[in-house]
């Protein structure tokens, strides 16, 4: 009976630890979510979009943590919904954490209160100042232009994927301390080997220098409130080459800033990228329709009098801004509501929702294909390396490594039944 009593005591201790662990993690998740909602609500005066931001983006980014018991103890398993990887760490306690959804009653109330209070305080200080100021413009015929908005959404998905891939490449350049191996798809360029080996404090300095030099040629890429974006929303059209140059320059500088460790984010830059894309797309479509009108007029001897036209620049700039944001974060509802609350313009919400949904879908499809292609290339490189490695006597290990996408090699010592990760 003494043994049973000791076991019961241990079970109670584990139960108490389990409850304490769950409480701490849930509080941290909730505080993080409330802070995210409050920050976005104050920054864009968008309390409704801030709540959806937490539900669409923050909740999917938080890790699901559980503990799985094994004979030698328990494994801490972190299921990362973003990159689909499992990270294991051996521990001695058998605890189980079951995360509570942020949309549950106990979580959604403090998130709502945080978002509303933050917006009220910001409005009291800034006097209900709109971040994005839209001038007078013509939306055109939304139904007839819907295919154009869908095409803009497809381009927004491409820009979002290009931005993601560029950011990852730049981050790897700054963080890769092994100059000979690139775990994704090859070898780091020799001219960029030294960046990963520099001290950490020098990397933001280099990133700031690069962004500053780029700002000498394209000062609009530096953050001066939302002046450039508001210029487009005020129906001040810019040349297509200027807009395209600003788009590429902003994409590059934001990637460098994120990769080098500079303080910043991707939320506001995604709006800038989308607005520039929308401006370029509008100018291209307007020129194309003008060419069609002239061609039809000349071909019919002036009897056709075609007058095809589309909406003004602000409509396409807003739709482009929301679509790139939606594609980058896979959050079409958040992007649509954010643009609606930031501009107080309900006319553009329908084409924006359609374009944002298509942009998110295209980004998902493209990044899935890129990941698959990267895995195929990695496996081909591994097969090429087999010519320099002898697997004689280890056929099972060779098959397991070729079929596995994991970056971890599990070594099992049968003598003492210990597992090590390398």
C-alpha positions as a LaTeX table, in Angstrom:
\begin{tabular}{lrrr}
\hline
Residue & $x$ (\AA) & $y$ (\AA) & $z$ (\AA) \\
\hline
Unk1 & 0.00 & 0.00 & 0.00 \\
Unk2 & 2.98 & 2.28 & 0.60 \\
Unk3 & 3.91 & 1.98 & $-3.06$ \\
Unk4 & 0.39 & 2.89 & $-4.14$ \\
Unk5 & 0.38 & 5.96 & $-1.88$ \\
Unk6 & 3.64 & 7.19 & $-3.37$ \\
Unk7 & 2.28 & 6.73 & $-6.86$ \\
Unk8 & $-0.85$ & 8.70 & $-6.03$ \\
Unk9 & 1.24 & 11.52 & $-4.62$ \\
Unk10 & 3.29 & 11.66 & $-7.82$ \\
Unk11 & 0.12 & 11.71 & $-9.89$ \\
Unk12 & $-1.19$ & 14.65 & $-7.88$ \\
Unk13 & 2.10 & 16.51 & $-8.35$ \\
Unk14 & 1.97 & 15.91 & $-12.09$ \\
Unk15 & $-1.67$ & 17.06 & $-12.17$ \\
Unk16 & $-0.81$ & 20.29 & $-10.34$ \\
Unk17 & 2.13 & 20.93 & $-12.65$ \\
Unk18 & $-0.10$ & 20.27 & $-15.62$ \\
Unk19 & $-2.72$ & 22.78 & $-14.46$ \\
Unk20 & $-0.08$ & 25.41 & $-13.69$ \\
Unk21 & 1.59 & 24.90 & $-17.06$ \\
Unk22 & $-1.70$ & 25.24 & $-18.93$ \\
Unk23 & $-2.62$ & 28.39 & $-17.02$ \\
Unk24 & 0.73 & 30.08 & $-17.71$ \\
Unk25 & 0.72 & 29.31 & $-21.42$ \\
Unk26 & $-2.89$ & 30.32 & $-21.92$ \\
Unk27 & $-2.30$ & 33.61 & $-20.15$ \\
Unk28 & 0.72 & 34.30 & $-22.31$ \\
Unk29 & $-1.18$ & 33.48 & $-25.49$ \\
Unk30 & $-4.05$ & 35.69 & $-24.41$ \\
Unk31 & $-1.81$ & 38.62 & $-23.43$ \\
Unk32 & 0.02 & 38.37 & $-26.75$ \\
Unk33 & $-3.28$ & 38.34 & $-28.63$ \\
Unk34 & $-4.66$ & 41.32 & $-26.69$ \\
Unk35 & $-1.48$ & 43.29 & $-27.33$ \\
Unk36 & $-1.58$ & 42.50 & $-31.05$ \\
Unk37 & $-5.22$ & 43.56 & $-31.33$ \\
Unk38 & $-4.63$ & 46.75 & $-29.35$ \\
Unk39 & $-1.59$ & 47.75 & $-31.40$ \\
Unk40 & $-3.28$ & 47.29 & $-34.76$ \\
Unk41 & $-6.46$ & 48.97 & $-33.54$ \\
Unk42 & $-4.57$ & 52.06 & $-32.36$ \\
Unk43 & $-2.29$ & 52.22 & $-35.39$ \\
Unk44 & $-5.00$ & 52.00 & $-38.04$ \\
Unk45 & $-8.10$ & 52.99 & $-36.05$ \\
Unk46 & $-9.57$ & 49.63 & $-37.03$ \\
Unk47 & $-10.94$ & 47.78 & $-33.97$ \\
Unk48 & $-13.01$ & 45.27 & $-35.96$ \\
Unk49 & $-10.15$ & 44.34 & $-38.30$ \\
Unk50 & $-7.87$ & 43.99 & $-35.27$ \\
Unk51 & $-10.06$ & 41.25 & $-33.80$ \\
Unk52 & $-10.09$ & 39.38 & $-37.09$ \\
Unk53 & $-6.32$ & 39.89 & $-37.30$ \\
Unk54 & $-5.93$ & 37.97 & $-34.05$ \\
Unk55 & $-8.31$ & 35.21 & $-35.14$ \\
Unk56 & $-6.88$ & 34.83 & $-38.66$ \\
Unk57 & $-3.17$ & 35.49 & $-38.17$ \\
Unk58 & $-2.09$ & 35.44 & $-34.52$ \\
Unk59 & $-4.01$ & 32.30 & $-33.60$ \\
Unk60 & $-2.58$ & 30.34 & $-36.55$ \\
Unk61 & 0.94 & 31.54 & $-35.70$ \\
Unk62 & 0.88 & 30.39 & $-32.09$ \\
Unk63 & 2.35 & 26.95 & $-31.58$ \\
Unk64 & 0.32 & 24.01 & $-30.40$ \\
Unk65 & 2.29 & 22.39 & $-27.60$ \\
Unk66 & 1.76 & 18.92 & $-26.16$ \\
Unk67 & 3.73 & 16.38 & $-24.20$ \\
Unk68 & 3.86 & 12.77 & $-25.27$ \\
Unk69 & 4.95 & 10.13 & $-22.79$ \\
Unk70 & 7.45 & 7.46 & $-23.75$ \\
Unk71 & 9.22 & 4.68 & $-21.87$ \\
Unk72 & 12.25 & 6.87 & $-21.15$ \\
Unk73 & 10.24 & 9.93 & $-20.17$ \\
Unk74 & 8.25 & 12.36 & $-22.29$ \\
Unk75 & 8.88 & 14.33 & $-25.41$ \\
Unk76 & 7.95 & 17.99 & $-25.77$ \\
Unk77 & 6.39 & 18.28 & $-29.20$ \\
Unk78 & 5.81 & 21.72 & $-30.72$ \\
Unk79 & 3.50 & 21.49 & $-33.70$ \\
Unk80 & 4.18 & 24.61 & $-35.74$ \\
Unk81 & 1.17 & 25.24 & $-37.99$ \\
Unk82 & 3.14 & 27.77 & $-40.04$ \\
Unk83 & 6.00 & 25.64 & $-41.36$ \\
Unk84 & 4.68 & 22.16 & $-40.52$ \\
Unk85 & 7.76 & 21.08 & $-38.57$ \\
Unk86 & 7.97 & 19.15 & $-35.31$ \\
Unk87 & 10.60 & 20.07 & $-32.78$ \\
Unk88 & 11.25 & 17.59 & $-29.98$ \\
Unk89 & 13.01 & 18.07 & $-26.71$ \\
Unk90 & 13.36 & 15.40 & $-24.04$ \\
Unk91 & 11.86 & 16.21 & $-20.64$ \\
Unk92 & 11.15 & 14.20 & $-17.51$ \\
Unk93 & 7.53 & 15.16 & $-16.71$ \\
Unk94 & 4.47 & 13.79 & $-18.42$ \\
Unk95 & 2.42 & 16.96 & $-18.95$ \\
Unk96 & $-0.24$ & 17.63 & $-21.54$ \\
Unk97 & $-1.14$ & 21.10 & $-22.82$ \\
Unk98 & $-4.39$ & 21.55 & $-24.70$ \\
Unk99 & $-4.53$ & 25.11 & $-26.07$ \\
Unk100 & $-7.76$ & 27.04 & $-25.84$ \\
Unk101 & $-9.02$ & 28.62 & $-29.04$ \\
Unk102 & $-8.77$ & 32.40 & $-29.10$ \\
Unk103 & $-12.34$ & 32.50 & $-30.39$ \\
Unk104 & $-13.71$ & 30.90 & $-27.21$ \\
Unk105 & $-15.78$ & 32.98 & $-24.81$ \\
Unk106 & $-13.02$ & 33.25 & $-22.25$ \\
Unk107 & $-10.54$ & 34.61 & $-24.79$ \\
Unk108 & $-12.57$ & 36.73 & $-27.20$ \\
Unk109 & $-13.89$ & 39.11 & $-24.53$ \\
Unk110 & $-10.51$ & 40.52 & $-23.39$ \\
Unk111 & $-9.41$ & 40.74 & $-27.04$ \\
Unk112 & $-12.50$ & 42.79 & $-27.90$ \\
Unk113 & $-12.07$ & 45.05 & $-24.88$ \\
Unk114 & $-8.38$ & 45.63 & $-25.67$ \\
Unk115 & $-9.16$ & 46.50 & $-29.28$ \\
Unk116 & $-11.99$ & 48.90 & $-28.42$ \\
Unk117 & $-10.15$ & 50.69 & $-25.61$ \\
Unk118 & $-7.05$ & 51.11 & $-27.75$ \\
Unk119 & $-9.08$ & 52.62 & $-30.61$ \\
Unk120 & $-10.94$ & 54.98 & $-28.26$ \\
Unk121 & $-7.74$ & 56.27 & $-26.65$ \\
Unk122 & $-6.03$ & 56.70 & $-30.03$ \\
Unk123 & $-9.04$ & 58.56 & $-31.41$ \\
Unk124 & $-9.16$ & 60.82 & $-28.36$ \\
Unk125 & $-5.50$ & 61.77 & $-28.84$ \\
Unk126 & $-5.44$ & 61.93 & $-32.65$ \\
Unk127 & $-8.96$ & 63.36 & $-33.02$ \\
Unk128 & $-10.27$ & 60.49 & $-35.17$ \\
Unk129 & $-7.48$ & 60.93 & $-37.71$ \\
Unk130 & $-7.68$ & 58.54 & $-40.67$ \\
Unk131 & $-4.42$ & 56.78 & $-41.55$ \\
Unk132 & $-5.41$ & 56.41 & $-45.19$ \\
Unk133 & $-7.12$ & 59.45 & $-46.69$ \\
Unk134 & $-9.10$ & 58.82 & $-49.88$ \\
Unk135 & $-9.95$ & 61.68 & $-52.21$ \\
Unk136 & $-12.85$ & 61.85 & $-54.63$ \\
Unk137 & $-12.69$ & 59.22 & $-57.37$ \\
Unk138 & $-14.83$ & 57.19 & $-59.72$ \\
Unk139 & $-15.13$ & 53.47 & $-59.00$ \\
Unk140 & $-16.48$ & 52.67 & $-62.46$ \\
Unk141 & $-18.63$ & 49.63 & $-63.17$ \\
Unk142 & $-17.63$ & 47.11 & $-60.52$ \\
Unk143 & $-19.38$ & 44.20 & $-62.22$ \\
Unk144 & $-17.70$ & 44.74 & $-65.59$ \\
Unk145 & $-14.30$ & 45.40 & $-63.98$ \\
Unk146 & $-14.47$ & 42.36 & $-61.69$ \\
Unk147 & $-12.18$ & 40.28 & $-64.00$ \\
Unk148 & $-9.59$ & 43.06 & $-63.74$ \\
Unk149 & $-9.77$ & 43.03 & $-59.95$ \\
Unk150 & $-9.38$ & 39.24 & $-59.94$ \\
Unk151 & $-6.34$ & 39.57 & $-62.21$ \\
Unk152 & $-4.95$ & 42.16 & $-59.79$ \\
Unk153 & $-5.46$ & 39.64 & $-56.99$ \\
Unk154 & $-3.44$ & 37.06 & $-58.91$ \\
Unk155 & $-0.58$ & 39.55 & $-59.33$ \\
Unk156 & $-0.82$ & 40.40 & $-55.62$ \\
Unk157 & $-0.32$ & 36.71 & $-54.81$ \\
Unk158 & 2.79 & 36.64 & $-57.00$ \\
Unk159 & 4.20 & 39.77 & $-55.30$ \\
Unk160 & 3.54 & 38.28 & $-51.86$ \\
Unk161 & 5.39 & 35.08 & $-52.75$ \\
Unk162 & 8.26 & 37.05 & $-54.29$ \\
Unk163 & 8.51 & 39.12 & $-51.12$ \\
Unk164 & 8.50 & 36.00 & $-48.92$ \\
Unk165 & 11.18 & 34.26 & $-50.95$ \\
Unk166 & 13.36 & 37.37 & $-51.08$ \\
Unk167 & 13.07 & 37.86 & $-47.31$ \\
Unk168 & 14.03 & 34.25 & $-46.64$ \\
Unk169 & 17.00 & 34.48 & $-48.99$ \\
Unk170 & 18.28 & 37.69 & $-47.39$ \\
Unk171 & 17.73 & 36.28 & $-43.89$ \\
Unk172 & 19.74 & 33.20 & $-44.78$ \\
Unk173 & 22.56 & 35.38 & $-46.10$ \\
Unk174 & 22.75 & 37.29 & $-42.82$ \\
Unk175 & 22.22 & 34.28 & $-40.53$ \\
Unk176 & 24.01 & 31.43 & $-42.30$ \\
Unk177 & 27.19 & 30.78 & $-40.33$ \\
Unk178 & 28.11 & 27.76 & $-42.45$ \\
Unk179 & 29.16 & 29.19 & $-45.84$ \\
Unk180 & 29.31 & 25.86 & $-47.61$ \\
Unk181 & 25.82 & 24.51 & $-46.96$ \\
Unk182 & 22.44 & 25.95 & $-47.78$ \\
Unk183 & 19.75 & 23.67 & $-46.39$ \\
Unk184 & 17.15 & 24.76 & $-48.93$ \\
Unk185 & 18.50 & 24.62 & $-52.44$ \\
Unk186 & 22.22 & 24.93 & $-52.81$ \\
Unk187 & 25.30 & 26.88 & $-51.78$ \\
Unk188 & 25.61 & 30.44 & $-50.55$ \\
Unk189 & 27.27 & 32.75 & $-53.13$ \\
Unk190 & 30.99 & 33.21 & $-52.27$ \\
Unk191 & 30.73 & 37.01 & $-52.30$ \\
Unk192 & 28.14 & 36.86 & $-49.50$ \\
Unk193 & 29.79 & 34.24 & $-47.30$ \\
Unk194 & 31.25 & 36.71 & $-44.82$ \\
Unk195 & 27.90 & 38.31 & $-43.87$ \\
Unk196 & 26.79 & 35.27 & $-41.88$ \\
Unk197 & 30.08 & 35.16 & $-40.00$ \\
Unk198 & 30.04 & 38.80 & $-38.89$ \\
Unk199 & 29.19 & 39.73 & $-35.27$ \\
Unk200 & 25.48 & 40.13 & $-34.65$ \\
Unk201 & 25.66 & 43.82 & $-33.76$ \\
Unk202 & 27.14 & 44.66 & $-37.18$ \\
Unk203 & 24.31 & 43.10 & $-39.19$ \\
Unk204 & 21.66 & 45.79 & $-38.41$ \\
Unk205 & 24.30 & 48.42 & $-39.19$ \\
Unk206 & 24.87 & 46.89 & $-42.61$ \\
Unk207 & 21.14 & 46.58 & $-43.21$ \\
Unk208 & 20.59 & 50.20 & $-42.21$ \\
Unk209 & 23.41 & 51.34 & $-44.50$ \\
Unk210 & 21.90 & 49.46 & $-47.47$ \\
Unk211 & 18.41 & 50.84 & $-46.80$ \\
Unk212 & 19.80 & 54.36 & $-46.35$ \\
Unk213 & 21.66 & 54.23 & $-49.64$ \\
Unk214 & 18.53 & 52.98 & $-51.37$ \\
Unk215 & 16.62 & 55.83 & $-49.75$ \\
Unk216 & 18.89 & 58.36 & $-51.46$ \\
Unk217 & 17.52 & 57.25 & $-54.84$ \\
Unk218 & 14.02 & 56.33 & $-53.65$ \\
Unk219 & 13.17 & 58.39 & $-50.56$ \\
Unk220 & 9.54 & 57.25 & $-50.80$ \\
Unk221 & 10.60 & 53.80 & $-49.61$ \\
Unk222 & 11.53 & 55.26 & $-46.23$ \\
Unk223 & 8.62 & 55.65 & $-43.85$ \\
Unk224 & 7.28 & 59.20 & $-44.00$ \\
Unk225 & 3.85 & 58.42 & $-42.63$ \\
Unk226 & 1.70 & 57.21 & $-45.59$ \\
Unk227 & 2.46 & 60.16 & $-47.86$ \\
Unk228 & 3.12 & 58.22 & $-51.06$ \\
Unk229 & 0.20 & 55.87 & $-50.56$ \\
Unk230 & $-2.15$ & 58.72 & $-49.69$ \\
Unk231 & $-0.98$ & 60.49 & $-52.83$ \\
Unk232 & $-2.34$ & 57.65 & $-54.93$ \\
Unk233 & $-5.54$ & 57.56 & $-52.89$ \\
Unk234 & $-5.94$ & 61.28 & $-53.55$ \\
Unk235 & $-6.09$ & 60.43 & $-57.28$ \\
Unk236 & $-2.59$ & 61.75 & $-57.98$ \\
Unk237 & $-1.39$ & 59.35 & $-60.68$ \\
Unk238 & 2.30 & 58.58 & $-61.07$ \\
Unk239 & 4.16 & 57.21 & $-64.12$ \\
Unk240 & 4.18 & 53.43 & $-64.35$ \\
Unk241 & 7.99 & 53.21 & $-64.31$ \\
Unk242 & 8.12 & 55.28 & $-61.12$ \\
Unk243 & 5.54 & 53.05 & $-59.45$ \\
Unk244 & 7.31 & 49.87 & $-60.57$ \\
Unk245 & 10.67 & 51.20 & $-59.35$ \\
Unk246 & 9.17 & 52.05 & $-55.96$ \\
Unk247 & 7.59 & 48.59 & $-55.78$ \\
Unk248 & 10.89 & 46.77 & $-56.37$ \\
Unk249 & 12.89 & 49.16 & $-54.18$ \\
Unk250 & 10.47 & 48.78 & $-51.26$ \\
Unk251 & 10.45 & 45.01 & $-51.63$ \\
Unk252 & 14.24 & 44.96 & $-51.51$ \\
Unk253 & 14.68 & 47.36 & $-48.59$ \\
Unk254 & 12.01 & 45.66 & $-46.47$ \\
Unk255 & 13.63 & 42.27 & $-47.09$ \\
Unk256 & 17.04 & 43.65 & $-46.11$ \\
Unk257 & 15.61 & 45.29 & $-42.98$ \\
Unk258 & 13.93 & 42.07 & $-41.87$ \\
Unk259 & 16.90 & 39.86 & $-42.74$ \\
Unk260 & 19.50 & 42.03 & $-41.03$ \\
Unk261 & 17.59 & 42.36 & $-37.77$ \\
Unk262 & 16.44 & 45.98 & $-38.04$ \\
Unk263 & 13.33 & 46.92 & $-36.10$ \\
Unk264 & 10.37 & 46.94 & $-38.43$ \\
Unk265 & 7.59 & 44.82 & $-39.82$ \\
Unk266 & 5.82 & 43.77 & $-42.98$ \\
Unk267 & 2.29 & 45.02 & $-42.30$ \\
Unk268 & 2.62 & 48.63 & $-43.48$ \\
Unk269 & 5.15 & 47.75 & $-46.23$ \\
Unk270 & 2.67 & 45.25 & $-47.67$ \\
Unk271 & 0.13 & 48.06 & $-48.03$ \\
Unk272 & 2.75 & 50.16 & $-49.83$ \\
Unk273 & 3.67 & 47.29 & $-52.16$ \\
Unk274 & 0.04 & 46.63 & $-52.96$ \\
Unk275 & $-0.75$ & 50.28 & $-53.65$ \\
Unk276 & 2.20 & 50.55 & $-56.06$ \\
Unk277 & 1.09 & 47.34 & $-57.76$ \\
Unk278 & $-2.46$ & 48.65 & $-58.06$ \\
Unk279 & $-1.20$ & 51.90 & $-59.58$ \\
Unk280 & 0.91 & 50.09 & $-62.17$ \\
Unk281 & $-1.95$ & 47.75 & $-63.03$ \\
Unk282 & $-4.38$ & 50.66 & $-63.41$ \\
Unk283 & $-2.04$ & 52.55 & $-65.73$ \\
Unk284 & $-1.45$ & 49.46 & $-67.86$ \\
Unk285 & $-5.16$ & 48.65 & $-68.20$ \\
Unk286 & $-6.07$ & 52.28 & $-68.89$ \\
Unk287 & $-3.44$ & 52.48 & $-71.66$ \\
Unk288 & $-4.64$ & 49.19 & $-73.12$ \\
Unk289 & $-8.27$ & 50.35 & $-73.22$ \\
Unk290 & $-7.24$ & 53.66 & $-74.72$ \\
Unk291 & $-5.36$ & 51.81 & $-77.46$ \\
Unk292 & $-8.43$ & 49.65 & $-78.14$ \\
Unk293 & $-10.63$ & 52.75 & $-78.36$ \\
Unk294 & $-8.30$ & 54.44 & $-80.84$ \\
Unk295 & $-7.83$ & 51.26 & $-82.90$ \\
Unk296 & $-11.59$ & 50.63 & $-83.09$ \\
Unk297 & $-12.24$ & 54.25 & $-84.02$ \\
Unk298 & $-9.69$ & 54.18 & $-86.83$ \\
Unk299 & $-10.81$ & 50.76 & $-88.07$ \\
Unk300 & $-14.43$ & 51.85 & $-88.44$ \\
Unk301 & $-13.70$ & 55.27 & $-89.86$ \\
Unk302 & $-14.89$ & 57.04 & $-86.75$ \\
Unk303 & $-18.32$ & 55.37 & $-86.65$ \\
Unk304 & $-17.67$ & 53.09 & $-83.63$ \\
Unk305 & $-16.85$ & 55.74 & $-81.03$ \\
Unk306 & $-15.82$ & 53.25 & $-78.35$ \\
Unk307 & $-15.28$ & 54.79 & $-74.94$ \\
Unk308 & $-14.03$ & 51.92 & $-72.79$ \\
Unk309 & $-12.71$ & 53.07 & $-69.42$ \\
Unk310 & $-12.04$ & 51.82 & $-65.91$ \\
Unk311 & $-12.19$ & 53.25 & $-62.42$ \\
Unk312 & $-9.68$ & 55.77 & $-61.12$ \\
Unk313 & $-6.32$ & 55.08 & $-59.50$ \\
Unk314 & $-7.55$ & 55.15 & $-55.84$ \\
Unk315 & $-9.84$ & 52.17 & $-56.43$ \\
Unk316 & $-7.05$ & 49.99 & $-57.78$ \\
Unk317 & $-4.55$ & 51.27 & $-55.22$ \\
Unk318 & $-6.86$ & 50.30 & $-52.34$ \\
Unk319 & $-7.66$ & 46.91 & $-53.83$ \\
Unk320 & $-3.98$ & 46.25 & $-54.52$ \\
Unk321 & $-2.96$ & 47.25 & $-50.97$ \\
Unk322 & $-5.54$ & 44.97 & $-49.39$ \\
Unk323 & $-4.79$ & 42.09 & $-51.76$ \\
Unk324 & $-1.03$ & 42.01 & $-51.10$ \\
Unk325 & $-1.68$ & 42.22 & $-47.36$ \\
Unk326 & $-4.18$ & 39.36 & $-47.62$ \\
Unk327 & $-1.85$ & 37.23 & $-49.74$ \\
Unk328 & 1.17 & 37.85 & $-47.52$ \\
Unk329 & $-0.58$ & 36.91 & $-44.27$ \\
Unk330 & $-3.26$ & 34.62 & $-45.76$ \\
Unk331 & $-5.89$ & 36.81 & $-44.14$ \\
Unk332 & $-8.44$ & 38.12 & $-46.68$ \\
Unk333 & $-11.02$ & 39.12 & $-44.06$ \\
Unk334 & $-8.50$ & 41.08 & $-42.02$ \\
Unk335 & $-7.22$ & 42.90 & $-45.11$ \\
Unk336 & $-10.71$ & 43.75 & $-46.38$ \\
Unk337 & $-11.91$ & 45.07 & $-43.03$ \\
Unk338 & $-8.67$ & 46.96 & $-42.42$ \\
Unk339 & $-8.95$ & 48.89 & $-45.70$ \\
Unk340 & $-12.64$ & 49.51 & $-45.08$ \\
Unk341 & $-12.10$ & 50.89 & $-41.57$ \\
Unk342 & $-8.98$ & 52.84 & $-42.52$ \\
Unk343 & $-10.62$ & 54.61 & $-45.45$ \\
Unk344 & $-14.31$ & 54.55 & $-44.43$ \\
Unk345 & $-15.04$ & 53.80 & $-48.07$ \\
Unk346 & $-17.65$ & 51.07 & $-48.45$ \\
Unk347 & $-17.86$ & 51.26 & $-52.25$ \\
Unk348 & $-14.63$ & 49.35 & $-52.79$ \\
Unk349 & $-15.30$ & 46.55 & $-50.31$ \\
Unk350 & $-16.81$ & 44.11 & $-52.86$ \\
Unk351 & $-13.96$ & 44.13 & $-55.42$ \\
Unk352 & $-11.49$ & 44.19 & $-52.53$ \\
Unk353 & $-12.91$ & 41.02 & $-50.97$ \\
Unk354 & $-12.84$ & 39.21 & $-54.31$ \\
Unk355 & $-9.28$ & 40.29 & $-55.09$ \\
Unk356 & $-8.02$ & 39.54 & $-51.56$ \\
Unk357 & $-9.47$ & 36.03 & $-51.63$ \\
Unk358 & $-7.90$ & 35.27 & $-55.00$ \\
Unk359 & $-4.56$ & 36.70 & $-53.88$ \\
Unk360 & $-4.46$ & 34.46 & $-50.80$ \\
Unk361 & $-5.31$ & 31.41 & $-52.90$ \\
Unk362 & $-2.64$ & 32.17 & $-55.53$ \\
Unk363 & 0.02 & 32.73 & $-52.85$ \\
Unk364 & $-0.86$ & 29.40 & $-51.22$ \\
Unk365 & $-0.62$ & 27.55 & $-54.52$ \\
Unk366 & 2.65 & 29.16 & $-55.58$ \\
Unk367 & 4.43 & 28.70 & $-52.25$ \\
Unk368 & 3.30 & 25.09 & $-52.15$ \\
Unk369 & 4.85 & 24.50 & $-55.59$ \\
Unk370 & 8.08 & 26.28 & $-54.57$ \\
Unk371 & 8.36 & 24.16 & $-51.43$ \\
Unk372 & 7.79 & 20.97 & $-53.41$ \\
Unk373 & 10.38 & 22.00 & $-56.00$ \\
Unk374 & 12.89 & 22.81 & $-53.24$ \\
Unk375 & 12.39 & 19.38 & $-51.68$ \\
Unk376 & 12.90 & 17.67 & $-55.06$ \\
Unk377 & 16.09 & 19.63 & $-55.70$ \\
Unk378 & 17.35 & 18.84 & $-52.19$ \\
Unk379 & 16.77 & 15.12 & $-52.71$ \\
Unk380 & 18.59 & 15.19 & $-56.05$ \\
Unk381 & 21.57 & 16.90 & $-54.41$ \\
Unk382 & 21.52 & 14.25 & $-51.67$ \\
Unk383 & 21.56 & 11.49 & $-54.29$ \\
Unk384 & 24.51 & 13.15 & $-56.03$ \\
Unk385 & 26.37 & 13.23 & $-52.71$ \\
Unk386 & 25.84 & 9.49 & $-52.34$ \\
Unk387 & 28.67 & 8.96 & $-54.80$ \\
Unk388 & 31.07 & 10.31 & $-52.15$ \\
Unk389 & 29.48 & 8.42 & $-49.23$ \\
Unk390 & 29.62 & 4.70 & $-48.68$ \\
Unk391 & 26.39 & 3.25 & $-47.31$ \\
Unk392 & 27.68 & $-0.33$ & $-47.30$ \\
Unk393 & 26.26 & $-2.09$ & $-44.30$ \\
Unk394 & 23.71 & 0.66 & $-43.60$ \\
Unk395 & 20.95 & 0.18 & $-46.23$ \\
Unk396 & 18.13 & 0.90 & $-43.75$ \\
Unk397 & 19.67 & 4.23 & $-42.67$ \\
Unk398 & 20.15 & 5.27 & $-46.29$ \\
Unk399 & 16.51 & 4.55 & $-47.17$ \\
Unk400 & 15.23 & 6.41 & $-44.11$ \\
Unk401 & 17.30 & 9.53 & $-44.85$ \\
Unk402 & 16.30 & 9.64 & $-48.52$ \\
Unk403 & 12.59 & 9.33 & $-47.70$ \\
Unk404 & 12.63 & 11.80 & $-44.78$ \\
Unk405 & 12.25 & 15.58 & $-45.08$ \\
Unk406 & 13.44 & 16.12 & $-41.50$ \\
Unk407 & 16.54 & 18.17 & $-40.72$ \\
Unk408 & 17.21 & 16.06 & $-37.62$ \\
Unk409 & 19.06 & 12.76 & $-37.51$ \\
Unk410 & 17.84 & 10.59 & $-34.63$ \\
Unk411 & 20.57 & 8.28 & $-33.29$ \\
Unk412 & 19.37 & 5.46 & $-31.07$ \\
Unk413 & 21.85 & 3.74 & $-28.78$ \\
Unk414 & 20.35 & 0.32 & $-28.06$ \\
Unk415 & 22.80 & $-0.27$ & $-25.19$ \\
Unk416 & 21.42 & 2.36 & $-22.83$ \\
Unk417 & 18.26 & 3.26 & $-24.78$ \\
Unk418 & 19.16 & 6.98 & $-24.97$ \\
Unk419 & 18.17 & 9.20 & $-27.85$ \\
Unk420 & 20.13 & 12.16 & $-29.07$ \\
Unk421 & 19.33 & 14.77 & $-31.68$ \\
Unk422 & 21.98 & 16.01 & $-34.01$ \\
\hline
\end{tabular}
